[in-house]
């Protein structure tokens, strides 16, 4: 999904590739559309864009869920507790 503001400016891209239905495109745009999707996936999973940090006990990380593609490696419960908190902040429109 590509989210735009009232002026048509792209404000976000969301991708859930495991649940992506077939692309709804005119037949002449289907092949280029799937090529573009494949390239987006290649970039999405390209390790050269990754930043990885292992948190120590007592540390936390905070990021803007709408600006950062994120994931995590497996979590070992025997290493300690994991606390995940979601916060939604609504910002005023700019520009």
DSSP file (Angstrom, degrees, kcal/mol; ACC not computed):
  #  RESIDUE AA STRUCTURE BP1 BP2  ACC     N-H-->O    O-->H-N    N-H-->O    O-->H-N    TCO  KAPPA ALPHA  PHI   PSI    X-CA   Y-CA   Z-CA
    1    1 A X              0   0    0      0, 0.0    13,-2.9     0, 0.0     2,-0.6   0.000 360.0 360.0 360.0 135.9    0.0    0.0    0.0
    2    2 A X  E     -A   13   0A   0     11,-0.2     2,-0.4     9,-0.0    11,-0.2  -0.961 360.0-153.5-110.8 118.8    1.3    3.5   -0.8
    3    3 A X  E     -A   12   0A   0      9,-2.8     8,-3.3    -2,-0.6     9,-1.4  -0.787  15.0-177.0 -95.3 132.3   -0.1    6.2    1.5
    4    4 A X  E     -A   10   0A   0     -2,-0.4     6,-0.2     6,-0.3     2,-0.1  -0.879  21.4-123.5-123.4 158.4   -0.4    9.7    0.1
    5    5 A X    >   -     0   0    0      4,-2.0     3,-1.9    -2,-0.3    -1,-0.1  -0.214  49.2 -80.4 -86.2-173.2   -1.4   13.0    1.7
    6    6 A X  T 3  S+     0   0    0      1,-0.3    -1,-0.1     2,-0.1    -2,-0.0   0.725 132.0  53.1 -63.0 -21.8   -4.2   15.2    0.3
    7    7 A X  T 3  S-     0   0    0      2,-0.1    -1,-0.3     0, 0.0     3,-0.1   0.371 120.1-106.6 -94.4   3.7   -1.8   16.6   -2.3
    8    8 A X    <   +     0   0    0     -3,-1.9     2,-0.4     1,-0.3    -2,-0.1   0.567  69.8 147.6  83.8   8.5   -0.8   13.2   -3.6
    9    9 A X        -     0   0    0      1,-0.1    -4,-2.0     2,-0.0    -1,-0.3  -0.645  55.5-112.5 -79.2 130.3    2.7   13.3   -1.9
   10   10 A X  E     +A    4   0A   0     -2,-0.4    -6,-0.3    -6,-0.2     3,-0.1  -0.458  41.6 168.9 -65.7 126.2    3.8    9.8   -0.9
   11   11 A X  E     -     0   0A   0     -8,-3.3     2,-0.3     1,-0.4    -7,-0.2   0.498  60.6  -0.9-114.9 -12.2    4.0    9.6    2.9
   12   12 A X  E     -A    3   0A   0     -9,-1.4    -9,-2.8     2,-0.0     2,-0.4  -0.949  48.3-148.7-174.5 153.6    4.5    5.9    3.5
   13   13 A X  E     -A    2   0A   0     53,-0.3     2,-0.4    -2,-0.3   -11,-0.2  -0.999  16.6-169.0-130.3 129.0    4.8    2.5    1.9
   14   14 A X        -     0   0    0    -13,-2.9     2,-0.4    -2,-0.4    -2,-0.0  -0.962   3.1-173.1-121.8 137.3    3.6   -0.6    3.6
   15   15 A X        +     0   0    0     -2,-0.4     2,-0.4     5,-0.0     3,-0.1  -0.979  18.8 170.9-136.0 121.5    4.4   -4.1    2.5
   16   16 A X    >   +     0   0    0     -2,-0.4     3,-1.7     1,-0.1     4,-0.2  -0.725  12.9 175.6-123.0  78.1    3.1   -7.4    3.8
   17   17 A X  G >  S+     0   0    0     -2,-0.4     3,-0.6     1,-0.3    -1,-0.1   0.705  71.7  62.9 -65.7 -21.1    4.5   -9.7    1.1
   18   18 A X  G 3  S+     0   0    0      1,-0.2    -1,-0.3    -3,-0.1    -2,-0.0   0.741 114.5  33.5 -74.1 -20.1    3.2  -12.9    2.8
   19   19 A X  G <  S+     0   0    0     -3,-1.7     2,-0.3     2,-0.1    -1,-0.2   0.191  85.2 134.8-117.7  15.4   -0.4  -11.8    2.4
   20   20 A X    <   -     0   0    0     -3,-0.6     3,-0.1    -4,-0.2    -3,-0.0  -0.504  44.2-147.1 -70.9 123.3    0.0   -9.9   -0.9
   21   21 A X        -     0   0    0     -2,-0.3     3,-0.1     1,-0.2    -2,-0.1  -0.292  41.4 -67.4 -78.2 173.0   -2.9  -10.8   -3.4
   22   22 A X        -     0   0    0      1,-0.1    -1,-0.2    -2,-0.0     2,-0.1  -0.333  65.1 -97.0 -56.9 143.2   -2.3  -10.9   -7.2
   23   23 A X        -     0   0    0      1,-0.1     2,-1.2    -3,-0.1    -1,-0.1  -0.427  27.0-136.6 -66.2 135.3   -1.6   -7.4   -8.5
   24   24 A X        +     0   0    0     -2,-0.1     2,-0.3    -3,-0.1    -1,-0.1  -0.718  53.7 136.4 -95.0  84.4   -4.7   -5.7   -9.9
   25   25 A X        -     0   0    0     -2,-1.2     5,-0.1     2,-0.0     2,-0.0  -0.913  62.5 -94.0-130.9 153.0   -3.2   -4.2  -13.1
   26   26 A X    >>  -     0   0    0     -2,-0.3     3,-2.2     1,-0.1     4,-0.8  -0.376  48.9-107.4 -59.2 149.8   -4.1   -3.9  -16.7
   27   27 A X  H >> S+     0   0    0      1,-0.3     3,-0.8     2,-0.2     4,-0.6   0.824 119.1  55.5 -54.3 -37.5   -2.6   -6.8  -18.7
   28   28 A X  H 34 S+     0   0    0      1,-0.2     4,-0.3     2,-0.1    -1,-0.3   0.643 111.6  44.7 -73.7 -12.3    0.1   -4.6  -20.3
   29   29 A X  H <> S+     0   0    0     -3,-2.2     4,-2.2     2,-0.1    -1,-0.2   0.465  90.0  87.7-105.1  -4.3    1.3   -3.4  -16.9
   30   30 A X  H <X S+     0   0    0     -4,-0.8     4,-2.6    -3,-0.8     5,-0.2   0.950  89.7  44.0 -63.0 -52.0    1.3   -6.8  -15.2
   31   31 A X  H  X S+     0   0    0     -4,-0.6     4,-2.2     1,-0.2    -1,-0.2   0.943 117.2  44.8 -63.0 -48.4    4.9   -7.9  -16.1
   32   32 A X  H  > S+     0   0    0     -4,-0.3     4,-2.4     1,-0.2    -1,-0.2   0.881 112.9  54.0 -61.5 -34.5    6.4   -4.5  -15.4
   33   33 A X  H  X S+     0   0    0     -4,-2.2     4,-2.3     2,-0.2    -2,-0.2   0.923 110.0  44.8 -63.9 -45.1    4.4   -4.4  -12.1
   34   34 A X  H  X S+     0   0    0     -4,-2.6     4,-2.3     2,-0.2    -1,-0.2   0.847 111.9  53.3 -69.7 -32.9    5.7   -7.7  -11.0
   35   35 A X  H  X S+     0   0    0     -4,-2.2     4,-2.2    -5,-0.2    -2,-0.2   0.923 110.3  47.7 -64.4 -42.9    9.3   -6.8  -12.0
   36   36 A X  H  X S+     0   0    0     -4,-2.4     4,-2.5     2,-0.2    -2,-0.2   0.907 111.6  50.3 -63.5 -41.9    9.0   -3.6   -9.9
   37   37 A X  H  X S+     0   0    0     -4,-2.3     4,-2.4     2,-0.2    -1,-0.2   0.906 109.8  50.7 -62.7 -41.7    7.6   -5.6   -7.0
   38   38 A X  H  X S+     0   0    0     -4,-2.3     4,-2.3     2,-0.2    -2,-0.2   0.896 110.9  48.6 -63.5 -40.1   10.5   -8.1   -7.3
   39   39 A X  H  X S+     0   0    0     -4,-2.2     4,-2.4     2,-0.2     5,-0.2   0.908 109.6  52.1 -66.8 -41.3   13.1   -5.2   -7.2
   40   40 A X  H  X S+     0   0    0     -4,-2.5     4,-2.7     1,-0.2    -2,-0.2   0.922 110.5  48.8 -59.3 -43.9   11.4   -3.7   -4.2
   41   41 A X  H  X S+     0   0    0     -4,-2.4     4,-2.2     2,-0.2    -2,-0.2   0.906 108.6  53.4 -62.8 -41.8   11.6   -7.0   -2.4
   42   42 A X  H  < S+     0   0    0     -4,-2.3     4,-0.4     1,-0.2    -2,-0.2   0.932 113.9  42.1 -59.6 -44.9   15.3   -7.4   -3.3
   43   43 A X  H >< S+     0   0    0     -4,-2.4     3,-0.9     1,-0.2    -2,-0.2   0.894 110.6  57.3 -68.3 -38.7   16.1   -3.9   -1.9
   44   44 A X  H 3< S+     0   0    0     -4,-2.7    -1,-0.2     1,-0.2    -2,-0.2   0.884 116.1  35.0 -58.1 -40.9   13.8   -4.6    1.1
   45   45 A X  T 3< S+     0   0    0     -4,-2.2     2,-0.5    -5,-0.1    -1,-0.2   0.312  84.5 126.8 -99.7   7.9   15.9   -7.7    2.1
   46   46 A X    X   -     0   0    0     -3,-0.9     3,-1.9    -4,-0.4     4,-0.2  -0.555  52.0-150.7 -71.6 116.8   19.3   -6.4    1.0
   47   47 A X  G >  S+     0   0    0     -2,-0.5     3,-1.5     1,-0.3    -1,-0.2   0.713  88.9  74.0 -62.6 -21.9   21.6   -6.9    4.0
   48   48 A X  G 3  S+     0   0    0      1,-0.3    -1,-0.3     3,-0.0    -2,-0.1   0.701  96.5  50.3 -68.0 -15.9   23.8   -3.9    2.9
   49   49 A X  G <  S+     0   0    0     -3,-1.9    -1,-0.3    -6,-0.2    -2,-0.2   0.464  91.7 109.4 -94.1  -3.0   20.9   -1.6    4.1
   50   50 A X    <   -     0   0    0     -3,-1.5     2,-0.5    -4,-0.2    20,-0.0  -0.464  48.5-165.0 -83.4 143.8   20.6   -3.3    7.5
   51   51 A X        -     0   0    0     -2,-0.2     2,-0.4     2,-0.0    -2,-0.0  -0.998  14.8-169.1-119.5 127.5   21.7   -1.9   10.8
   52   52 A X        +     0   0    0     -2,-0.5     2,-0.4     2,-0.0    20,-0.0  -0.964  10.6 172.5-124.9 136.0   21.9   -4.4   13.6
   53   53 A X        -     0   0    0     -2,-0.4     2,-0.6     2,-0.0    -2,-0.0  -0.992  22.6-145.8-142.1 131.1   22.3   -3.8   17.3
   54   54 A X        -     0   0    0     -2,-0.4     2,-0.3     0, 0.0    -2,-0.0  -0.869  24.1-139.5 -95.6 122.9   22.1   -6.3   20.1
   55   55 A X        -     0   0    0     -2,-0.6     2,-0.2     4,-0.1     3,-0.1  -0.604   9.7-141.1 -84.1 141.4   20.6   -4.7   23.2
   56   56 A X    >   -     0   0    0     -2,-0.3     3,-2.3     1,-0.2    -1,-0.0  -0.525  44.9 -66.9 -91.6 166.2   22.0   -5.4   26.6
   57   57 A X  T 3  S+     0   0    0      1,-0.3    -1,-0.2    -2,-0.2     3,-0.1  -0.280 124.7  19.4 -53.4 131.2   19.9   -5.9   29.7
   58   58 A X  T 3  S+     0   0    0      1,-0.3    -1,-0.3    -3,-0.1     2,-0.2   0.259  99.4 114.7  90.6 -11.5   18.1   -2.6   30.6
   59   59 A X    <   -     0   0    0     -3,-2.3    -1,-0.3     2,-0.0     2,-0.3  -0.526  42.2-172.6 -88.1 158.4   18.5   -1.0   27.1
   60   60 A X        -     0   0    0     -2,-0.2     2,-0.4    -3,-0.1    -4,-0.1  -0.935  13.0-143.5-140.7 166.6   15.7   -0.2   24.8
   61   61 A X        -     0   0    0     -2,-0.3     2,-0.4    -6,-0.0    -6,-0.0  -0.992  10.4-168.8-133.0 144.3   15.3    1.0   21.3
   62   62 A X        +     0   0    0     -2,-0.4     2,-0.3     2,-0.0    -2,-0.0  -0.998  14.1 163.3-132.1 133.7   12.7    3.3   19.9
   63   63 A X        -     0   0    0     -2,-0.4     2,-0.9     5,-0.0    -2,-0.0  -0.987  45.5 -99.4-148.5 158.7   12.0    4.0   16.2
   64   64 A X    >>  -     0   0    0     -2,-0.3     3,-1.9     1,-0.2     4,-1.2  -0.697  29.1-155.9 -79.9 109.3    9.3    5.5   14.0
   65   65 A X  T 34 S+     0   0    0     -2,-0.9    -1,-0.2     1,-0.3     5,-0.1   0.678  91.1  54.9 -62.3 -19.3    7.5    2.5   12.7
   66   66 A X  T 34 S+     0   0    0      1,-0.1   -53,-0.3     3,-0.1    -1,-0.3   0.516 113.8  38.7 -92.6  -5.8    6.3    4.4    9.6
   67   67 A X  T <4 S+     0   0    0     -3,-1.9     2,-0.5     1,-0.2    -2,-0.2   0.506 108.4  61.8-118.9  -9.5    9.8    5.4    8.5
   68   68 A X     <  -     0   0    0     -4,-1.2     2,-0.5    -5,-0.0    -1,-0.2  -0.974  67.0-141.9-127.4 125.4   11.9    2.3    9.2
   69   69 A X        +     0   0    0     -2,-0.5     2,-0.3    -3,-0.1    -3,-0.1  -0.744  41.9 179.2 -76.8 128.9   11.6   -1.2    7.7
   70   70 A X        +     0   0    0     -2,-0.5     2,-0.3    -5,-0.1   -20,-0.0  -0.908  23.7 156.3-138.8 160.1   12.3   -3.4   10.7
   71   71 A X        -     0   0    0     -2,-0.3     2,-0.3     0, 0.0    -2,-0.0  -0.905  23.9-135.2-159.4-177.7   12.6   -6.9   11.9
   72   72 A X        -     0   0    0     -2,-0.3     3,-0.1   -20,-0.0     2,-0.1  -0.982  17.8-115.5-146.1 158.6   14.3   -8.8   14.6
   73   73 A X        -     0   0    0     -2,-0.3     0, 0.0     1,-0.2     0, 0.0  -0.316  60.2 -62.5 -81.0 175.4   16.3  -12.0   14.9
   74   74 A X        -     0   0    0     -2,-0.1     2,-0.5     1,-0.1    -1,-0.2  -0.183  52.6-131.3 -59.4 154.4   14.9  -14.9   16.9
   75   75 A X        -     0   0    0     -3,-0.1     2,-0.8     7,-0.0    -1,-0.1  -0.940   6.4-147.3-115.1 129.2   14.4  -14.3   20.6
   76   76 A X    >   -     0   0    0     -2,-0.5     3,-2.0     1,-0.2     4,-0.3  -0.847   4.1-160.6 -97.1 108.0   15.7  -16.7   23.3
   77   77 A X  G >  S+     0   0    0     -2,-0.8     3,-1.4     1,-0.3    -1,-0.2   0.799  89.4  63.4 -59.1 -29.8   13.3  -16.7   26.2
   78   78 A X  G 3  S+     0   0    0      1,-0.3    -1,-0.3    -3,-0.1     3,-0.1   0.664  92.0  66.0 -71.3 -13.2   16.0  -18.2   28.5
   79   79 A X  G <  S-     0   0    0     -3,-2.0    -1,-0.3     1,-0.3     2,-0.3   0.583 120.2 -78.3 -82.3 -10.5   18.1  -15.0   27.9
   80   80 A X    <   -     0   0    0     -3,-1.4    -1,-0.3    -4,-0.3     2,-0.2  -0.813  62.9 -43.5 138.8 180.0   15.6  -12.9   29.8
   81   81 A X        -     0   0    0     -2,-0.3     2,-0.5    -3,-0.1    -5,-0.1  -0.490  42.1-148.6 -83.2 152.5   12.2  -11.2   29.3
   82   82 A X        -     0   0    0     -2,-0.2     2,-0.5    -7,-0.0    -2,-0.0  -0.988  10.1-167.7-120.7 127.8   11.2   -9.2   26.2
   83   83 A X        -     0   0    0     -2,-0.5     2,-0.5     2,-0.0    -2,-0.0  -0.968   3.4-173.4-119.9 120.8    8.9   -6.3   26.6
   84   84 A X        -     0   0    0     -2,-0.5     2,-0.4     2,-0.0    -2,-0.0  -0.958   4.0-178.0-116.8 125.8    7.4   -4.8   23.5
   85   85 A X        -     0   0    0     -2,-0.5     2,-0.5     2,-0.0    -2,-0.0  -0.984  12.3-153.8-127.1 133.0    5.3   -1.7   23.7
   86   86 A X        -     0   0    0     -2,-0.4     2,-0.4     2,-0.0    -2,-0.0  -0.896  12.6-177.1-106.8 134.2    3.5    0.1   20.8
   87   87 A X        -     0   0    0     -2,-0.5     2,-0.6     2,-0.0    -2,-0.0  -0.997  12.6-153.0-129.5 133.2    2.8    3.8   21.0
   88   88 A X        -     0   0    0     -2,-0.4     2,-0.5     2,-0.0    -2,-0.0  -0.934  11.4-173.0-109.6 123.8    0.9    5.8   18.4
   89   89 A X        -     0   0    0     -2,-0.6     2,-0.7     2,-0.0    -2,-0.0  -0.967  12.5-150.7-116.3 123.2    1.7    9.5   18.1
   90   90 A X        -     0   0    0     -2,-0.5     2,-0.3     0, 0.0    -2,-0.0  -0.846  16.0-161.6 -95.9 117.4   -0.4   11.6   15.8
   91   91 A X        -     0   0    0     -2,-0.7     3,-0.1     1,-0.1     2,-0.0  -0.709  22.6-106.8 -98.1 148.1    1.6   14.5   14.4
   92   92 A X        -     0   0    0     -2,-0.3    -1,-0.1     1,-0.1     2,-0.1  -0.362  44.5 -93.9 -68.6 153.4    0.1   17.6   12.9
   93   93 A X        -     0   0    0      1,-0.0     2,-0.3     2,-0.0    -1,-0.1  -0.385  42.3-151.3 -64.3 143.0    0.3   18.0    9.1
   94   94 A X              0   0    0      1,-0.1    -1,-0.0    -3,-0.1    -3,-0.0  -0.815 360.0 360.0-113.8 158.6    3.3   20.0    7.9
   95   95 A X              0   0    0     -2,-0.3    -1,-0.1     0, 0.0    -2,-0.0   0.461 360.0 360.0  84.5 360.0    3.7   22.1    4.8
